[in-house]
Amino acid sequence: MPRPLILPLLAALLFFSFPDAARAAAPEEDDNVLKQPSAAPGFSIGDLRKLADVIARTGVAPDSIPALYRPQFLSVSDASLSMDDDEVVFIVEYPDGRIRVYPQRIMVWHEVVNDVLPDASGNMPPRPAPGMPASGDNTYTVTYSPLTGAVVAFRSMAGRFPSTFGVTGNLLNANTVLYDRVSRSLWSQLLAVCIEGPLRGRRLERIPVLWARWSGVKKRYAGKAEVMSRSTGYKRSYGKDPYGSYKIGGTYYEDVRLLFAVSRLDNRLPPKKRVLGLEMEDDYGAVLHDSVREARVINFTLGLTPLAAFYDAELEAVRVFDRRPPGAGDKALTFEIFEDKLVDKETRSEWTPEGNCIYGKWRDKSLTAFYSMDSMWFAWSAFHKGTRIFPPLPGDW
């Protein structure tokens, strides 16, 4: 092995195989530092250090679950040739307007996709030289943690530096622990915050991900979206899910098994119940996907922010919005289903599940999306003590 490669390899091996030794080599943090708040609401630097101390070492080596980099994409029509209508997919609408779809059956084998978008002229940036960081302007990372059902996407920046991300193989509250390839810091996938390393306390710049079904995607986004291809360069059984299936009951995704210990177990809901996690400063919320599907809309308030969750029947997806439309000041609308249409009670204006008004006083106005993320209940509640459930359970506060 060339001598220049030996030291970096040994350093990486020490960091991942012997994290306690790596921490011992770092300067001790005094009480003032530990009490400082991190970028994640409700978590101090000391809280993050405690989380790092209870990471579960699974025996899976770093990068044994291989992250993808610059995957290939297909048109919706071409992707339909190898996809079933009831397949779960993750939709990301990027800031430049580009829409990309990431099938769960591919994500389950890789957990991380470091995606690079074309520039304004439609050109792809050159691939970086080996060992060099990727460009950060058009690079995003999409992540999926199979054991917790958590889906998070973010701009691929480790602090101020562009980077790519990989899978350590270890878990925290059964949730994937990531690392960035620039600082080698460890990141909680669900929190999107650095829990160990030089960037401890920093948070990634998250972007929304919509959990949906392929049947609706191929109708709504035909000719508009790109779908990640199964031609990844890896030999994986992309037609199968090693954890079971979201389409049938009785598999890991619906039973009560927890394969790894969690720091806190909140029994108000079944552990694998699907929720949309919300945060507003130190207030946490969990919207029940099933309840929104049945009611089609629910109105609630988190902290001082009036919110509504809309159900998109075509995509089988749930979105959360601020109930104050642009120009309304602090006045919040209340939404309901009237004659099979989504309307606000105040003006009877008609709205779409995407938060756009198509008829009435607020026509051509759009509600502001509120960031939410999909997760299994046990994982979200393990990280977020005191989470309020919406709609409230009987006897819950």
Residue pairs with C-beta under 8 A, 6 or more apart in sequence:
1 9
11 184
12 62
12 184
14 21
14 22
15 22
15 184
16 61
16 62
16 168
16 179
19 52
19 55
19 186
19 196
23 52
23 196
29 45
29 46
29 49
33 45
34 44
34 45
34 46
34 49
35 44
35 45
35 46
36 44
36 45
36 201
37 43
37 44
37 45
38 44
38 45
38 47
38 48
38 193
38 200
38 201
38 202
38 203
39 193
39 201
39 202
39 203
40 48
40 191
40 192
40 193
40 203
41 279
41 280
41 281
41 282
42 279
42 281
42 282
42 284
42 384
43 191
43 193
45 200
45 201
48 193
48 194
48 195
48 196
48 200
48 201
49 195
49 196
49 200
51 172
51 188
51 195
52 186
52 195
52 196
52 200
54 172
54 263
55 170
55 171
55 172
55 177
55 186
55 196
56 170
56 171
56 172
56 174
56 260
56 261
57 170
58 169
58 170
58 171
58 260
59 169
60 169
60 170
61 169
62 166
62 167
62 168
62 169
62 179
63 166
63 167
63 169
64 167
64 169
65 109
65 110
65 111
65 112
65 167
65 169
66 110
66 167
66 234
67 110
67 111
67 112
67 113
67 114
67 164
67 165
67 166
67 167
68 110
68 112
68 113
68 114
68 232
69 113
69 114
69 116
69 134
69 164
70 114
70 115
70 116
70 124
70 127
71 113
71 115
71 228
71 229
71 232
72 228
72 229
72 231
72 232
73 100
73 226
73 227
73 228
73 229
74 226
74 227
74 228
74 229
75 223
75 226
75 227
76 101
76 217
76 218
76 221
76 222
76 223
76 224
76 225
76 227
77 218
77 222
78 227
79 101
79 218
79 227
79 229
80 214
80 218
82 230
83 103
83 214
83 218
83 227
84 214
85 213
85 214
85 215
85 218
86 213
86 214
86 215
86 247
87 103
87 104
87 105
87 213
87 214
88 103
88 104
88 105
88 211
88 212
88 213
88 214
88 246
89 101
89 102
89 103
89 104
89 212
89 213
89 214
89 217
89 227
90 101
90 102
90 103
90 104
90 107
90 142
90 144
90 151
90 209
90 210
90 211
90 212
91 99
91 100
91 101
91 102
91 209
91 210
91 212
91 217
91 221
91 225
91 315
91 317
92 99
92 100
92 101
92 102
92 140
92 142
92 153
92 207
92 208
92 209
92 210
93 99
93 208
93 210
94 100
94 117
94 140
94 207
95 207
96 117
96 120
98 117
98 118
98 226
99 221
99 224
99 225
99 226
100 115
100 225
100 226
100 227
100 228
101 217
101 221
101 225
101 226
101 227
101 228
102 113
102 142
102 144
102 228
103 214
103 227
103 228
103 230
103 238
104 144
104 241
104 246
105 238
105 239
105 240
105 241
106 228
106 230
106 232
106 236
106 238
107 113
107 142
107 144
108 144
108 146
108 241
108 242
108 243
109 234
109 236
109 237
109 238
109 242
110 232
110 234
111 143
111 144
111 145
111 146
111 167
111 176
112 141
112 142
112 143
112 165
112 166
112 167
112 178
113 141
113 142
113 143
113 228
114 134
114 139
114 140
114 141
114 156
114 164
114 165
115 139
115 140
115 141
115 142
116 124
116 125
116 134
116 135
116 138
116 139
117 138
117 139
117 140
118 124
118 138
119 125
119 137
119 138
125 135
125 138
128 134
128 135
133 161
133 162
133 163
133 164
133 181
133 182
134 156
134 162
134 163
134 164
135 162
136 155
136 156
136 157
136 161
136 162
136 163
137 162
139 155
139 156
139 162
139 164
140 153
140 154
140 155
140 156
140 207
141 153
141 154
141 155
141 156
141 164
141 165
142 151
142 153
142 209
143 150
143 151
143 152
143 153
143 154
143 165
143 176
143 178
143 189
144 150
144 151
145 151
145 175
145 176
145 189
145 190
145 379
146 242
146 243
147 171
147 174
147 175
147 176
147 243
147 252
147 259
147 260
147 379
148 173
148 174
148 175
148 176
148 190
148 375
148 376
148 378
148 379
149 253
149 272
149 274
149 374
149 375
149 376
149 379
150 175
150 176
150 189
150 190
150 373
150 374
150 375
150 376
150 379
150 380
151 209
151 211
151 373
151 374
151 375
152 189
152 190
152 192
152 206
152 209
152 373
153 206
153 207
153 208
153 209
154 192
154 204
154 205
154 206
154 207
155 204
155 205
155 207
156 162
156 163
156 164
156 165
157 163
157 204
157 205
158 180
158 181
158 182
158 183
158 185
158 199
158 202
159 183
159 198
159 199
159 202
161 182
161 183
162 182
163 180
163 181
163 182
163 183
164 180
164 181
165 178
165 179
165 180
165 181
165 187
166 178
166 179
166 181
167 176
167 177
167 178
167 179
168 177
168 178
168 179
168 186
170 177
171 177
171 260
172 188
172 195
173 190
173 260
173 262
173 263
173 379
173 382
173 383
174 258
174 259
174 260
174 261
174 262
174 378
174 379
175 188
175 189
175 190
175 379
175 383
176 189
177 186
177 187
177 188
177 189
177 195
178 186
178 187
178 188
178 189
179 185
179 186
179 187
180 187
180 199
183 197
183 198
183 199
184 197
185 194
185 196
185 197
185 198
185 199
185 200
186 194
186 195
186 196
186 197
187 193
187 194
187 195
187 204
188 195
188 383
190 277
190 373
190 375
190 379
190 380
190 383
191 203
191 383
192 203
192 204
192 206
193 201
193 202
193 203
193 204
194 200
194 201
194 202
194 203
206 371
206 373
208 369
208 371
208 372
209 373
209 374
210 315
210 317
210 319
211 317
211 318
211 374
212 312
212 315
212 316
212 317
213 315
213 316
213 317
216 312
216 314
216 315
216 316
216 317
217 225
217 315
219 314
220 314
220 315
230 238
243 251
243 252
243 253
244 250
244 251
244 252
244 253
244 254
245 251
245 253
246 253
252 259
253 272
254 272
255 272
256 270
256 271
256 272
258 271
258 378
262 378
262 379
262 382
263 382
264 381
264 382
264 385
265 271
265 378
265 381
265 382
266 377
266 378
266 381
266 382
266 387
268 381
268 389
268 393
268 396
269 275
269 286
269 288
269 377
269 381
269 389
269 393
270 377
271 376
271 377
271 378
272 376
272 377
272 378
273 288
273 290
273 376
273 377
274 288
274 289
274 290
274 374
274 375
274 376
274 377
275 286
275 287
275 288
275 289
275 374
275 375
275 376
275 377
275 380
275 389
276 286
276 287
276 289
276 309
276 318
276 320
276 372
276 373
276 374
276 375
277 284
277 285
277 286
277 372
277 373
277 374
277 375
277 380
277 384
277 387
278 284
278 285
278 286
278 287
278 302
278 307
278 320
278 370
278 371
278 372
279 285
279 384
280 302
280 303
280 304
280 305
281 303
283 302
283 303
283 388
284 384
284 385
284 386
284 387
284 388
285 300
285 302
285 387
285 388
285 389
285 390
286 377
286 380
286 381
286 387
286 388
286 389
286 390
287 298
287 300
287 309
287 318
287 320
287 372
287 390
288 389
288 390
288 391
289 318
289 374
291 298
291 390
291 391
292 298
292 309
292 310
292 311
292 318
293 311
293 316
293 318
295 311
295 337
295 391
296 310
296 311
296 313
296 337
296 342
297 308
297 309
297 310
297 311
297 335
297 336
297 337
297 342
298 308
298 309
298 390
298 391
299 306
299 307
299 308
299 323
299 334
299 335
300 306
300 307
300 308
300 309
300 390
300 391
301 307
302 388
302 390
305 322
305 370
306 322
306 323
306 324
306 332
307 320
307 321
307 322
307 323
307 370
308 320
308 321
308 323
308 333
308 335
308 367
309 318
309 319
309 320
309 321
309 390
310 318
310 319
310 320
310 321
310 335
310 342
310 351
310 353
310 354
310 355
311 317
311 318
311 353
312 318
312 319
312 353
312 354
313 353
317 353
318 372
319 353
319 354
319 355
319 369
319 372
320 369
320 370
320 372
321 355
321 367
321 368
321 369
321 370
322 367
322 368
322 369
322 370
323 332
323 333
323 334
323 335
323 367
324 330
324 331
324 332
324 333
324 368
325 333
325 357
325 362
325 365
325 366
325 367
326 365
326 366
326 368
327 365
333 344
333 345
333 346
333 347
334 344
334 345
334 346
335 342
335 343
335 344
335 345
335 351
336 342
336 343
336 344
336 345
337 343
338 348
341 350
342 350
342 351
342 352
342 353
343 349
343 350
343 351
343 360
344 351
344 362
347 360
347 361
347 362
348 360
349 357
349 359
349 360
349 361
349 362
349 363
350 357
350 358
350 359
350 360
351 357
351 358
351 362
351 367
352 358
355 366
355 367
355 368
355 369
356 365
356 366
356 367
357 363
357 364
357 365
357 366
380 387
381 387
388 396
388 397
389 396
